[in-house]
Amino acid sequence: MQITIVEDNALFSQTLGKMIQLSNNMSCTASFSNAEDCQKSLKSGALSETDLVLLDLQLPGQNGLTLVPILKLARPTINILVLTQNHDYLTTLEAIRLGVSGYILKTATISEIRAAIQDVHAGGCVIDPQLSRLVLAALNSNNFEGKNPLSEREKQVLEFMAMGYVKKEVSDKLNISYSAVACYTERIYTKLQVPNITAAVAAAIRKGLI
């Protein structure tokens, strides 16, 4: 797994780099202290091998959140895991809307960050437990009116993924093939008009579908 770090705190960035170095299935592609340099490198094609970006939001100059749509436009399949000190659930919701795959606070332990990276890379969604209750409360404030567009099986798949299971685990739980789970997931994205599982879970909860 090729990882790019966008973090202005030099000590924290070094800590993340060391964690990646000591993890067997991870390597650090690049590290940036601001969004502008990351964007320049992206345009030059230097990040073409990056699978996942660890992104801070409170960066000097351009805010990290503005980098999300730029990354997703250039590399639609890239995973973005936000690491921030920001406890604002509205910022969390906006990040999810823009297409990030996870959102955790910097107070998380190194082992928790490593687990979040692996979960996101495996297709799961991660929202920091300190924020999840606030996010779910906000999403539940607007219930879906009308017919549920999801089939019963699609609902089952989404409910398991909302609990943090990855596609292989959902396949085992429902006794269906991995490719079937992947197919159901793509249908969910299309029906809910979202880019990833994190946004799908958010949209489904907001509309009262699960």
Secondary structure, 3 states (H helix, E strand, C coil): CEEEEECCCHHHHHHHHHHHHCCCCCEEEEEECCHHHHHHHHHCCCCCCCCEEEECCCCCCCCHHHHHHHHHHHCCCCEEEEEECCCCHHHHHHHHHHCCCEEEECCCCHHHHHHHHHHHHCCCCEECHHHHHHHHHHHCCCCCCCCCCCCHHHHHHHHHHHCCCCHHHHHHHHCCCHHHHHHHHHHHHHHHCCCCHHHHHHHHHHCCCC
